[in-house]
Amino acid sequence: MSTVHRPPSSVHRPHHIVLVRHGETEWSRTKRHTGLTDVPLTEAGRDEARALGERLAGRPFSKVLVSPLGRAAETCRLAGLKGPAETTDDLIEWDYGEYEGRTTADIREGASGWTVWSGAIPGGESAMDVGTRTDRVLAALADVDGEAALVAHGHVLRVLAARWVGLDAVAGRLLALDTATLSVLGWERETRVIRTWNESGGRGQSAPTG
């Protein structure tokens, strides 16, 4: 039986954490695993990022953390998030190793039934590895007074949400997340909860990879 890796706790807490998944890329549109490859937004993805900005207009953030990959950074810029933005490598997407750029259907030709959550990833990260990174992100938000925003990628944000509510990183498999969407983590009294999930902020939605 696996041991549940609990997220760090603190008497301090952000009011809400808004999760922003970047807009469409060519690889997300074609369902290719997009980890460390710096694939740019498509024109549709740029439109989606601007639409996210309309949804968030006037909403101030005490802290904004952004993946250093270009598709996340451009989404943050086009959405015009209001608040001090910092990049952090801990929000970079899952390292898919030898499976980078491949679709699940293609990978399953050589590894029947494979999923990123349960299968081996040669040369890449495990779900627990990604969970360790997201725990550091949550710890960095512990003293935020106000709202925080995280602009990043599909799988890393799914893991982070699972860790927020005290679940193992692999529980992120239950939280499908499309491109150009908004989700909100928050509280019900003293309990960490997911307030909203996978709300479309753009014109369309793409497959939940990278």
Residue frames as a rotation matrix with the C-alpha (Angstrom) as fourth column:
MET 1
0.584 0.812 0.000 0.00
0.812 -0.584 0.000 0.00
0.000 0.000 -1.000 0.00
SER 2
-0.208 -0.674 0.709 1.38
0.613 -0.654 -0.443 3.40
0.762 0.343 0.549 -0.94
THR 3
-0.296 0.022 -0.955 1.89
0.870 -0.407 -0.279 6.09
-0.395 -0.913 0.101 1.66
VAL 4
0.657 0.566 0.498 -0.10
0.708 -0.691 -0.148 9.27
0.260 0.450 -0.854 1.08
HIS 5
-0.527 -0.849 -0.018 2.34
0.836 -0.515 -0.190 12.17
0.152 -0.115 0.982 0.72
ARG 6
0.436 0.792 -0.427 0.57
0.863 -0.502 -0.049 14.98
-0.254 -0.347 -0.903 2.54
PRO 7
0.227 -0.334 0.915 1.05
0.490 -0.773 -0.403 18.56
0.841 0.540 -0.012 1.32
PRO 8
-0.782 -0.568 -0.256 2.67
0.515 -0.358 -0.779 21.03
0.351 -0.741 0.572 3.69
SER 9
0.357 0.922 -0.152 0.32
0.844 -0.249 0.475 22.73
0.399 -0.298 -0.867 6.14
SER 10
-0.802 -0.573 0.169 0.40
0.457 -0.771 -0.443 26.25
0.384 -0.278 0.880 7.52
VAL 11
-0.242 0.718 -0.653 -1.69
0.736 -0.302 -0.606 28.57
-0.632 -0.627 -0.455 9.64
HIS 12
-0.393 0.068 -0.917 -1.42
-0.455 -0.881 0.130 31.03
-0.799 0.469 0.377 6.75
ARG 13
-0.319 0.270 0.909 -3.26
0.699 0.714 0.033 30.48
-0.640 0.646 -0.416 3.51
PRO 14
-0.994 0.067 -0.083 -4.13
-0.106 -0.687 0.719 32.19
-0.009 0.723 0.690 0.23
HIS 15
-0.308 0.951 0.023 -7.81
-0.645 -0.191 -0.740 33.02
-0.699 -0.242 0.672 -0.13
HIS 16
0.833 0.469 0.294 -8.00
-0.093 0.642 -0.761 31.23
-0.546 0.606 0.578 -3.48
ILE 17
-0.440 -0.898 0.001 -5.55
-0.177 0.088 0.980 29.75
-0.880 0.432 -0.197 -5.96
VAL 18
0.659 0.650 -0.379 -6.61
-0.454 -0.058 -0.889 30.25
-0.600 0.758 0.257 -9.57
LEU 19
-0.238 -0.699 0.675 -5.17
0.234 0.633 0.738 27.69
-0.942 0.334 0.013 -11.97
VAL 20
0.536 0.331 -0.776 -4.76
-0.612 -0.480 -0.628 28.81
-0.581 0.812 -0.055 -15.58
ARG 21
0.106 -0.494 0.863 -3.89
0.534 0.761 0.369 26.25
-0.839 0.422 0.344 -18.23
HIS 22
-0.614 -0.483 -0.624 -2.23
-0.215 -0.658 0.721 27.76
-0.760 0.577 0.300 -21.29
GLY 23
0.343 0.754 -0.561 -3.96
-0.727 -0.166 -0.666 28.11
-0.595 0.636 0.491 -24.64
GLU 24
0.900 0.154 0.409 -3.88
0.096 0.843 -0.530 25.70
-0.426 0.516 0.743 -27.55
THR 25
-0.197 -0.913 -0.358 -0.64
-0.677 -0.138 0.723 24.59
-0.710 0.385 -0.590 -29.19
GLU 26
0.051 0.166 -0.985 -0.27
-0.920 0.391 0.018 22.46
0.388 0.905 0.173 -32.30
TRP 27
-0.777 -0.410 -0.477 0.82
-0.222 0.888 -0.402 19.53
0.588 -0.207 -0.782 -30.14
SER 28
-0.784 0.569 0.246 -2.07
-0.192 0.154 -0.969 19.86
-0.590 -0.808 -0.011 -27.69
ARG 29
0.020 0.821 -0.571 -4.46
-0.927 -0.199 -0.318 20.05
-0.375 0.536 0.757 -30.64
THR 30
0.182 -0.027 -0.983 -3.07
-0.702 0.696 -0.149 16.78
0.689 0.717 0.108 -32.03
LYS 31
0.904 0.345 0.253 -2.91
-0.408 0.518 0.752 15.11
0.129 -0.783 0.609 -28.56
ARG 32
0.306 -0.882 -0.357 0.88
0.283 0.443 -0.851 14.78
0.909 0.159 0.385 -28.44
HIS 33
0.685 -0.129 -0.717 2.53
0.724 0.013 0.689 14.68
-0.080 -0.992 0.103 -25.03
THR 34
0.371 -0.474 0.799 4.10
0.239 -0.782 -0.575 18.10
0.897 0.405 -0.177 -24.68
GLY 35
0.620 -0.209 -0.757 6.48
0.784 0.111 0.611 18.27
-0.043 -0.972 0.233 -21.77
LEU 36
0.133 -0.692 -0.709 9.72
0.442 -0.599 0.668 20.25
-0.887 -0.402 0.227 -22.00
THR 37
-0.495 -0.260 0.829 9.48
0.869 -0.151 0.472 21.00
0.003 0.954 0.301 -25.73
ASP 38
-0.549 0.229 -0.803 8.79
0.200 -0.897 -0.393 24.71
-0.811 -0.377 0.447 -26.06
VAL 39
-0.530 0.473 0.704 5.90
0.837 0.157 0.525 24.54
0.138 0.867 -0.478 -28.52
PRO 40
-0.992 0.121 -0.046 4.32
-0.111 -0.979 -0.170 27.99
-0.066 -0.164 0.984 -29.12
LEU 41
-0.227 0.974 -0.010 0.65
0.077 0.008 -0.997 28.85
-0.971 -0.227 -0.077 -28.94
THR 42
-0.465 0.248 0.850 -1.36
0.885 0.109 0.453 28.62
0.019 0.963 -0.270 -32.14
GLU 43
-0.843 0.243 0.480 -3.28
-0.106 -0.950 0.295 31.68
0.528 0.197 0.826 -33.26
ALA 44
0.235 0.951 -0.202 -6.38
0.022 0.203 0.979 30.07
0.972 -0.235 0.027 -31.74
GLY 45
0.144 -0.271 -0.952 -4.39
0.929 0.368 0.036 29.59
0.340 -0.890 0.305 -28.54
ARG 46
-0.888 -0.458 0.032 -3.52
0.432 -0.857 -0.282 33.29
0.156 -0.236 0.959 -28.48
ASP 47
-0.381 0.843 0.381 -7.18
-0.338 -0.510 0.791 34.17
0.860 0.173 0.479 -28.90
GLU 48
0.408 0.516 -0.753 -8.00
0.460 0.596 0.658 31.81
0.788 -0.615 0.006 -26.03
ALA 49
-0.393 -0.644 -0.657 -5.41
0.906 -0.151 -0.394 33.50
0.154 -0.750 0.643 -23.82
ARG 50
-0.910 0.112 0.399 -6.94
-0.085 -0.993 0.084 36.91
0.405 0.042 0.913 -24.51
ALA 51
0.063 0.994 -0.084 -10.37
-0.196 0.095 0.976 35.48
0.979 -0.045 0.201 -23.70
LEU 52
0.106 -0.127 -0.986 -8.99
0.873 0.486 0.031 34.25
0.476 -0.865 0.162 -20.37
GLY 53
-0.866 -0.496 -0.060 -7.94
0.477 -0.784 -0.397 37.82
0.150 -0.372 0.916 -19.71
GLU 54
-0.469 0.783 0.408 -11.51
-0.387 -0.597 0.702 38.98
0.794 0.171 0.583 -20.23
ARG 55
0.398 0.614 -0.682 -12.68
0.319 0.604 0.730 36.43
0.860 -0.508 0.045 -17.66
LEU 56
0.111 -0.483 -0.869 -10.06
0.989 0.140 0.048 37.63
0.099 -0.864 0.493 -15.17
ALA 57
-0.229 -0.235 0.945 -10.27
0.404 -0.906 -0.127 41.35
0.886 0.352 0.303 -15.93
GLY 58
0.140 0.246 0.959 -9.94
-0.545 -0.790 0.282 43.47
0.827 -0.562 0.024 -12.83
ARG 59
0.963 0.174 -0.205 -9.15
0.048 0.637 0.769 40.52
0.265 -0.751 0.605 -10.56
PRO 60
0.342 -0.894 0.290 -5.97
-0.819 -0.435 -0.374 41.40
0.461 -0.109 -0.881 -8.65
PHE 61
0.783 -0.189 -0.593 -3.55
0.319 0.940 0.122 38.71
0.534 -0.285 0.796 -7.52
SER 62
0.838 -0.509 0.197 -1.10
-0.446 -0.430 0.785 39.01
-0.315 -0.745 -0.587 -4.67
LYS 63
-0.271 -0.930 0.247 1.18
-0.500 0.356 0.790 36.46
-0.823 0.091 -0.561 -6.35
VAL 64
0.827 0.417 -0.376 1.38
-0.532 0.367 -0.763 35.02
-0.180 0.831 0.526 -9.86
LEU 65
-0.156 -0.862 0.483 3.61
-0.395 0.503 0.769 32.02
-0.905 -0.071 -0.419 -10.53
VAL 66
0.710 0.354 -0.609 4.29
-0.663 0.044 -0.748 31.01
-0.238 0.934 0.266 -14.13
SER 67
0.589 -0.515 0.623 6.00
0.524 0.830 0.191 28.08
-0.615 0.214 0.759 -15.83
PRO 68
-0.125 -0.724 -0.679 9.08
-0.226 -0.645 0.730 29.26
-0.966 0.245 -0.083 -17.75
LEU 69
-0.543 -0.058 0.838 7.92
0.695 0.529 0.487 27.52
-0.471 0.847 -0.247 -20.94
GLY 70
-0.998 -0.031 -0.058 6.85
-0.004 -0.849 0.529 29.91
-0.066 0.528 0.847 -23.66
ARG 71
-0.473 0.881 0.008 3.27
0.315 0.161 0.935 28.69
0.823 0.445 -0.354 -24.06
ALA 72
0.199 0.503 -0.841 2.56
0.973 -0.003 0.229 29.45
0.113 -0.865 -0.490 -20.40
ALA 73
-0.534 -0.487 -0.692 4.49
0.586 -0.802 0.113 32.73
-0.610 -0.345 0.713 -20.35
GLU 74
-0.961 0.200 0.190 2.67
0.042 -0.574 0.818 33.98
0.273 0.794 0.543 -23.47
THR 75
-0.090 0.968 -0.235 -0.70
0.667 0.234 0.708 32.96
0.740 -0.093 -0.666 -22.04
CYS 76
0.024 0.031 -0.999 0.09
0.941 -0.338 0.012 34.94
-0.338 -0.941 -0.037 -18.88
ARG 77
-0.832 -0.421 -0.361 1.12
0.285 -0.883 0.374 37.98
-0.476 0.208 0.854 -20.91
LEU 78
-0.815 0.544 0.199 -1.86
0.079 -0.235 0.969 37.91
0.574 0.806 0.149 -23.29
ALA 79
0.056 0.857 -0.513 -4.29
0.810 0.261 0.525 37.31
0.584 -0.445 -0.679 -20.42
GLY 80
-0.180 -0.196 0.964 -2.87
-0.112 -0.970 -0.218 40.39
0.977 -0.147 0.152 -18.69
LEU 81
0.388 0.327 -0.862 -2.93
0.746 0.437 0.502 38.90
0.541 -0.838 -0.074 -15.20
LYS 82
0.400 -0.160 0.903 -2.73
-0.330 -0.944 -0.021 41.70
0.855 -0.290 -0.430 -12.65
GLY 83
0.961 -0.167 0.220 -0.11
-0.176 0.245 0.953 40.99
-0.213 -0.955 0.206 -10.03
PRO 84
0.149 -0.985 -0.091 3.62
-0.938 -0.170 0.301 40.39
-0.312 0.041 -0.949 -9.54
ALA 85
0.945 0.218 -0.243 4.55
-0.306 0.853 -0.423 37.48
0.115 0.474 0.873 -11.84
GLU 86
-0.014 -0.951 0.310 7.45
-0.882 0.158 0.445 35.14
-0.472 -0.268 -0.840 -11.10
THR 87
0.382 0.060 -0.922 8.64
-0.649 0.728 -0.221 32.16
0.658 0.683 0.317 -13.09
THR 88
0.060 -0.368 0.928 9.32
-0.857 0.457 0.237 28.87
-0.512 -0.810 -0.288 -11.34
ASP 89
-0.586 -0.371 -0.720 10.75
-0.713 0.658 0.242 25.65
0.384 0.656 -0.650 -12.74
ASP 90
-0.886 0.265 0.380 8.51
-0.081 0.719 -0.690 23.74
-0.456 -0.642 -0.616 -10.32
LEU 91
0.130 0.985 -0.117 5.53
-0.302 -0.073 -0.951 24.53
-0.944 0.159 0.288 -12.60
ILE 92
-0.518 -0.336 -0.787 7.17
-0.848 0.077 0.525 23.17
-0.116 0.939 -0.325 -15.74
GLU 93
0.510 0.804 -0.306 5.20
-0.840 0.542 0.024 20.36
0.185 0.245 0.952 -17.39
TRP 94
0.687 -0.145 0.713 5.76
-0.197 0.907 0.373 16.66
-0.700 -0.396 0.594 -16.67
ASP 95
-0.243 -0.823 -0.514 8.98
-0.914 0.018 0.404 15.41
-0.323 0.568 -0.756 -18.26
TYR 96
0.743 0.662 0.104 7.77
-0.562 0.700 -0.439 12.64
-0.364 0.268 0.892 -20.59
GLY 97
-0.058 -0.878 0.475 11.28
-0.290 0.470 0.834 11.46
-0.955 -0.090 -0.282 -21.43
GLU 98
-0.898 -0.378 0.224 11.34
0.051 0.416 0.908 9.18
-0.437 0.827 -0.354 -24.47
TYR 99
-0.252 0.894 0.371 7.58
0.931 0.328 -0.158 9.63
-0.263 0.306 -0.915 -24.91
GLU 100
-0.277 0.088 -0.957 7.87
0.043 -0.994 -0.104 13.36
-0.960 -0.070 0.271 -25.58
GLY 101
-0.550 0.091 -0.830 5.92
-0.742 -0.509 0.437 14.38
-0.383 0.856 0.347 -28.66
ARG 102
-0.922 0.215 -0.321 4.08
0.002 0.833 0.553 11.05
0.386 0.510 -0.769 -28.96
THR 103
-0.076 0.964 0.255 0.38
-0.837 -0.201 0.510 10.33
0.542 -0.174 0.822 -28.57
THR 104
-0.167 0.115 0.979 -0.99
-0.783 0.588 -0.203 7.79
-0.599 -0.801 -0.008 -26.12
ALA 105
0.844 0.533 0.065 -2.30
-0.367 0.660 -0.656 5.71
-0.393 0.530 0.752 -29.03
ASP 106
0.532 -0.730 -0.429 1.19
-0.508 0.130 -0.851 5.59
0.677 0.671 -0.302 -30.54
ILE 107
-0.376 -0.696 0.612 2.83
-0.908 0.146 -0.393 4.65
0.184 -0.703 -0.687 -27.21
ARG 108
0.173 0.552 0.816 0.28
-0.704 0.648 -0.289 1.86
-0.689 -0.525 0.501 -26.67
GLU 109
0.743 0.015 -0.669 1.43
-0.575 0.527 -0.626 0.13
0.343 0.850 0.400 -29.85
GLY 110
-0.108 -0.861 -0.497 4.47
-0.172 0.509 -0.844 -0.95
0.979 -0.005 -0.203 -27.84
ALA 111
-0.989 -0.148 -0.014 3.06
-0.003 0.111 -0.994 -0.72
0.148 -0.983 -0.110 -24.30
SER 112
-0.374 0.922 -0.097 -0.51
0.375 0.246 0.894 -2.02
0.849 0.298 -0.437 -24.14
GLY 113
0.490 0.750 -0.444 -2.81
0.734 -0.080 0.675 -0.08
0.471 -0.657 -0.589 -21.83
TRP 114
-0.509 -0.815 -0.277 -0.16
0.841 -0.403 -0.360 2.54
0.182 -0.416 0.891 -21.03
THR 115
0.761 0.539 0.362 -1.10
0.457 -0.841 0.290 5.78
0.460 -0.055 -0.886 -19.30
VAL 116
-0.039 -0.783 0.621 1.12
-0.121 -0.613 -0.781 8.56
0.992 -0.106 -0.071 -18.02
TRP 117
0.322 0.281 0.904 -0.31
-0.871 -0.287 0.399 7.93
0.371 -0.916 0.153 -14.55
SER 118
0.747 0.097 0.658 0.48
-0.467 0.781 0.415 4.23
-0.473 -0.617 0.629 -14.25
GLY 119
0.918 -0.372 0.137 2.99
0.368 0.670 -0.645 3.29
0.148 0.642 0.752 -16.93
ALA 120
0.146 -0.953 -0.265 6.76
0.728 -0.078 0.681 3.52
-0.670 -0.292 0.683 -17.04
ILE 121
0.997 0.065 -0.053 8.18
0.018 -0.781 -0.625 6.71
-0.082 0.621 -0.779 -18.60
PRO 122
0.423 -0.902 0.088 11.71
0.902 0.428 0.059 5.93
-0.091 0.055 0.994 -19.82
GLY 123
-0.515 -0.783 0.350 14.01
0.793 -0.590 -0.153 8.86
0.327 0.199 0.924 -19.14
GLY 124
-0.203 0.533 0.821 11.19
-0.029 -0.842 0.539 10.94
0.979 0.086 0.187 -17.66
GLU 125
-0.737 0.003 0.676 9.46
-0.639 -0.329 -0.695 11.75
0.221 -0.944 0.244 -14.38
SER 126
-0.669 0.606 -0.430 7.09
0.657 0.753 0.041 9.71
0.349 -0.255 -0.902 -12.26
ALA 127
0.316 0.861 0.398 3.85
0.358 -0.497 0.791 11.10
0.878 -0.108 -0.465 -10.87
MET 128
0.670 -0.106 -0.735 5.53
0.734 -0.050 0.677 11.26
-0.109 -0.993 0.044 -7.44
ASP 129
-0.472 -0.880 0.053 8.37
0.869 -0.454 0.197 13.36
-0.150 0.139 0.979 -8.92
VAL 130
-0.451 0.392 0.802 5.84
0.319 -0.768 0.555 15.85
0.833 0.506 0.222 -10.26
GLY 131
0.619 0.738 -0.267 4.01
0.469 -0.075 0.880 15.78
0.630 -0.670 -0.393 -6.93
THR 132
0.117 -0.676 -0.728 7.19
0.954 -0.128 0.272 16.74
-0.277 -0.726 0.629 -5.09
ARG 133
-0.801 -0.405 0.440 7.49
0.547 -0.794 0.266 19.81
0.242 0.454 0.857 -7.31
THR 134
-0.093 0.846 0.525 3.88
0.175 -0.505 0.845 20.85
0.980 0.171 -0.101 -6.82
ASP 135
0.541 0.205 -0.816 4.23
0.815 0.114 0.569 20.48
0.209 -0.972 -0.105 -3.04
ARG 136
-0.485 -0.786 -0.384 7.00
0.826 -0.556 0.093 23.09
-0.286 -0.272 0.919 -3.21
VAL 137
-0.672 0.329 0.664 4.71
0.246 -0.746 0.619 25.40
0.699 0.579 0.420 -5.17
LEU 138
0.418 0.901 -0.117 1.97
0.380 -0.056 0.923 25.07
0.825 -0.430 -0.366 -2.56
ALA 139
0.243 -0.417 -0.876 4.48
0.958 -0.036 0.283 25.71
-0.149 -0.908 0.391 0.22
ALA 140
-0.778 -0.596 0.198 5.59
0.626 -0.762 0.168 28.89
0.051 0.254 0.966 -1.58
LEU 141
-0.365 0.739 0.567 1.97
0.084 -0.580 0.810 30.13
0.927 0.343 0.149 -1.49
ALA 142
-0.119 0.375 -0.919 1.45
0.892 0.447 0.067 29.49
0.436 -0.812 -0.388 2.22
ASP 143
-0.434 -0.139 -0.890 2.08
0.715 -0.655 -0.246 33.09
-0.548 -0.743 0.384 3.29
VAL 144
-0.819 0.169 0.549 0.20
0.361 -0.593 0.720 34.79
0.447 0.788 0.424 0.46
ASP 145
-0.541 0.678 -0.499 -2.34
0.340 -0.366 -0.866 37.31
-0.770 -0.638 -0.032 1.73
GLY 146
-0.081 0.556 -0.828 -5.00
-0.788 -0.544 -0.288 37.47
-0.610 0.629 0.482 -0.96
GLU 147
0.858 0.427 0.286 -5.40
-0.143 0.732 -0.666 35.46
-0.493 0.530 0.689 -4.15
ALA 148
-0.313 -0.950 -0.007 -2.71
-0.392 0.122 0.912 33.65
-0.865 0.288 -0.411 -6.13
ALA 149
0.798 0.480 -0.365 -2.65
-0.528 0.265 -0.807 32.55
-0.290 0.836 0.465 -9.77
LEU 150
-0.193 -0.814 0.548 -0.66
-0.139 0.575 0.806 29.73
-0.971 0.079 -0.224 -11.35
VAL 151
0.622 0.321 -0.714 -0.18
-0.723 -0.112 -0.681 29.68
-0.299 0.940 0.163 -15.12
ALA 152
-0.447 -0.801 0.398 1.06
-0.627 0.598 0.499 26.32
-0.638 -0.027 -0.770 -16.30
HIS 153
-0.634 -0.032 -0.772 0.24
-0.682 0.493 0.540 23.02
0.364 0.869 -0.335 -18.02
GLY 154
0.225 0.921 -0.319 -2.34
-0.656 0.385 0.649 20.26
0.721 0.064 0.690 -18.00
HIS 155
0.354 -0.054 -0.934 -0.68
0.351 0.933 0.079 17.43
0.867 -0.356 0.349 -16.13
VAL 156
-0.714 -0.674 -0.189 1.29
0.431 -0.210 -0.878 19.47
0.552 -0.708 0.440 -13.60
LEU 157
-0.630 0.554 0.545 -1.84
-0.688 -0.723 -0.060 21.41
0.361 -0.412 0.836 -12.64
ARG 158
0.410 0.770 -0.488 -3.85
-0.412 0.634 0.654 18.20
0.814 -0.067 0.577 -12.30
VAL 159
-0.057 -0.533 -0.844 -1.21
0.645 0.626 -0.439 16.82
0.762 -0.569 0.308 -9.92
LEU 160
-0.893 -0.323 0.314 -1.12
0.025 -0.731 -0.681 20.08
0.450 -0.601 0.661 -7.98
ALA 161
-0.143 0.925 0.351 -4.89
-0.799 -0.317 0.511 20.03
0.584 -0.208 0.785 -7.47
ALA 162
0.498 0.273 -0.823 -4.74
0.110 0.921 0.373 16.45
0.860 -0.276 0.429 -6.20
ARG 163
-0.430 -0.753 -0.498 -1.99
0.669 0.105 -0.736 17.38
0.607 -0.649 0.459 -3.76
TRP 164
-0.667 0.240 0.705 -3.99
-0.413 -0.907 -0.081 20.43
0.620 -0.345 0.705 -2.61
VAL 165
0.338 0.897 0.284 -6.76
-0.818 0.131 0.559 18.18
0.465 -0.422 0.779 -1.33
GLY 166
0.025 -0.443 0.896 -4.33
-0.911 0.359 0.202 15.70
-0.412 -0.822 -0.395 0.22
LEU 167
0.901 0.325 0.287 -4.43
-0.175 0.878 -0.446 12.97
-0.397 0.352 0.848 -2.42
ASP 168
0.002 -0.887 0.463 -1.56
0.457 0.412 0.788 11.10
-0.889 0.210 0.406 -4.03
ALA 169
-0.505 -0.308 -0.807 -0.22
-0.464 -0.691 0.554 12.69
-0.728 0.654 0.206 -7.20
VAL 170
-0.985 0.091 0.143 -1.73
0.169 0.612 0.773 9.90
-0.017 0.786 -0.618 -9.34
ALA 171
-0.204 0.966 -0.159 -5.21
0.725 0.040 -0.688 11.06
-0.658 -0.256 -0.708 -8.31
GLY 172
-0.412 -0.018 -0.911 -4.71
-0.394 -0.898 0.196 13.81
-0.822 0.440 0.363 -10.88
ARG 173
-0.991 0.059 0.123 -5.87
0.135 0.538 0.832 11.22
-0.016 0.841 -0.541 -13.41
LEU 174
-0.291 0.952 -0.098 -9.42
0.925 0.254 -0.281 11.95
-0.243 -0.172 -0.955 -12.21
LEU 175
0.251 0.322 -0.913 -9.23
0.290 -0.925 -0.246 15.64
-0.923 -0.203 -0.326 -13.07
ALA 176
0.053 -0.178 0.983 -9.41
0.997 0.065 -0.042 16.17
-0.057 0.982 0.181 -16.83
LEU 177
0.211 -0.084 -0.974 -8.14
0.257 -0.957 0.138 19.63
-0.943 -0.279 -0.181 -17.77
ASP 178
0.568 0.100 0.817 -8.51
0.821 -0.007 -0.570 21.29
-0.051 0.995 -0.086 -21.17
THR 179
-0.589 -0.767 0.254 -6.46
0.793 -0.609 -0.002 24.10
0.156 0.201 0.967 -22.66
ALA 180
-0.771 0.190 0.607 -7.40
-0.068 -0.974 0.218 27.69
0.633 0.126 0.764 -21.88
THR 181
0.293 0.876 -0.382 -9.37
0.402 0.249 0.881 26.83
0.868 -0.412 -0.279 -18.76
LEU 182
-0.365 -0.289 0.885 -9.71
-0.643 -0.609 -0.464 28.27
0.673 -0.739 0.036 -15.27
SER 183
0.245 0.395 -0.885 -9.97
0.494 0.735 0.465 26.29
0.834 -0.551 -0.016 -12.06
VAL 184
0.063 -0.151 0.987 -10.09
-0.640 -0.764 -0.076 27.52
0.765 -0.627 -0.145 -8.47
LEU 185
-0.187 -0.195 -0.963 -8.70
0.617 0.739 -0.269 25.88
0.764 -0.645 -0.018 -5.35
GLY 186
-0.191 0.168 0.967 -9.96
-0.523 -0.851 0.045 27.17
0.831 -0.497 0.251 -2.04
TRP 187
-0.982 -0.189 0.018 -11.45
-0.088 0.367 -0.926 26.35
0.168 -0.911 -0.377 1.31
GLU 188
0.202 0.979 -0.018 -14.61
-0.041 0.026 0.999 25.18
0.978 -0.201 0.046 2.99
ARG 189
0.972 -0.024 0.232 -13.93
-0.232 -0.204 0.951 26.45
0.025 -0.979 -0.204 6.48
GLU 190
0.283 -0.939 0.193 -10.60
-0.716 -0.073 0.694 24.80
-0.638 -0.335 -0.693 7.40
THR 191
0.223 -0.135 0.965 -10.76
0.326 0.944 0.057 22.11
-0.919 0.302 0.255 4.68
ARG 192
-0.623 -0.495 -0.606 -8.96
-0.454 -0.402 0.795 22.42
-0.637 0.770 0.026 1.35
VAL 193
0.199 0.764 0.614 -11.37
0.357 0.527 -0.771 21.94
-0.913 0.373 -0.168 -1.54
ILE 194
-0.864 -0.264 0.428 -11.66
0.487 -0.229 0.843 22.38
-0.125 0.937 0.327 -5.30
ARG 195
-0.409 0.732 -0.546 -14.11
-0.056 -0.617 -0.785 25.25
-0.911 -0.290 0.293 -5.76
THR 196
0.715 0.569 -0.406 -14.40
-0.473 -0.033 -0.881 25.13
-0.514 0.822 0.245 -9.57
TRP 197
-0.189 -0.799 0.571 -12.74
0.028 0.577 0.816 22.98
-0.982 0.170 -0.087 -12.20
ASN 198
-0.695 -0.277 0.664 -11.99
0.571 0.349 0.743 23.13
-0.438 0.895 -0.084 -15.94
GLU 199
0.420 0.838 -0.349 -14.13
0.420 -0.520 -0.743 26.16
-0.805 0.165 -0.570 -16.77
SER 200
0.056 -0.378 0.924 -13.60
0.998 -0.013 -0.065 27.22
0.036 0.926 0.377 -20.35
GLY 201
0.156 -0.059 -0.986 -12.17
0.308 -0.946 0.105 30.69
-0.939 -0.320 -0.130 -20.74
GLY 202
-0.692 -0.506 -0.515 -11.51
-0.334 -0.408 0.850 30.55
-0.640 0.760 0.113 -24.46
ARG 203
-0.086 0.687 -0.722 -13.18
-0.991 -0.136 -0.011 29.72
-0.106 0.714 0.692 -27.75
GLY 204
0.548 0.238 -0.802 -12.31
-0.465 0.884 -0.055 26.04
0.695 0.403 0.595 -27.76
GLN 205
0.485 -0.382 0.787 -10.73
-0.731 0.317 0.605 23.24
-0.480 -0.868 -0.125 -25.79
SER 206
0.194 -0.520 -0.832 -7.96
-0.722 0.498 -0.480 20.82
0.664 0.694 -0.279 -26.66
ALA 207
0.608 0.060 -0.792 -6.91
0.206 0.951 0.231 17.46
0.767 -0.303 0.566 -25.31
PRO 208
0.911 -0.159 0.380 -5.42
-0.411 -0.413 0.813 17.40
0.028 -0.897 -0.442 -21.80
THR 209
0.570 -0.822 -0.002 -1.76
0.815 0.565 0.128 16.73
-0.104 -0.075 0.992 -22.63
GLY 210
-0.392 -0.920 0.025 0.97
0.920 -0.391 0.035 19.28
-0.023 0.037 0.999 -21.90
